[in-house]
Amino acid sequence: MKKVFLAISLVGLVLLSGVRVMACIAFDQNCEGQLKQAADANTLDLAHERLSIAVDYATAEGLTEGYTSIMYKTPSDDIGFWYKNLTETQAKLAAAKNRELSESEEAQILDKVRETLIDRGDNGDEVTAPGGISIYPNNRLIDYSLWVFGIMFFFSGGYILVIGPVKRRGNVHLTIRRR
C-alpha cells in the first residue's frame, strides 16, 4: 500500500510540475515575451504591435482581474491593476501613433513604455507581471495539490526507505547498559 502512495504522489508531482512548466512557457511566449519586445521597441508602431499581442492574449485568457496570491491579497499580485496598466499604455501608444511627433517626444513615450513594462531589480531587468499569473486562475488548486503530493511522497518514501527495512529484519531493540 505504501508503494501505491509513493507511485501516486510521484505521478501527481510530475504531472502538476509539467502543467506549471507548460503554462509558464505559454505565458512567456504569448505575453511576457511580447511585453519584453514592446519595451525594447525602437518605434511607437512596433511597441504598439507587440503590446497589442500581449493584451489580446491576456484578454483571451481572462487575465483581466483578480489576484494570483493564495493566502492573502497583495498589490504585487493584483491582475486588475496590471491589466489596466497594459491597456492604458496601449491606448497612449495608439494615440501617439496617429500624431506627428518629434524624435525627442517619441523617445520620451518609448521610455515611459519601458518604465511601465520593465522592473529593475537585483537580478536585472524583468517584465512587470504578477507572480504566478501563468497558472491563474488555478493557483490555489495547483499549489495545494503540489503540497499534498509532496507530503505524500515524503512520508511514503520515508516509510519505505527507513521503516520498511527495519520491520523486515524483525524488531530491533536498543539496550542500554549501565555501569
Buried (B, 14 or more C-beta within 10 A) or exposed (E): EBEEBBEBBBEBBEEBEEBBEEBBEBBBEBBBBBBBBBBBBEEBEBBBBBBBBBBBBBEEBEBBEBBBBEEEEEEBBBBEBBBEBBBEBBEBBEEBBEEEBEEEEBEEBBEBBBEBBBEEEEEEEEBBBBEBBBBBBEBBEBBEBBEBBBEBBEBBBEBBEEEEEEEEEEEEEEEEEEE
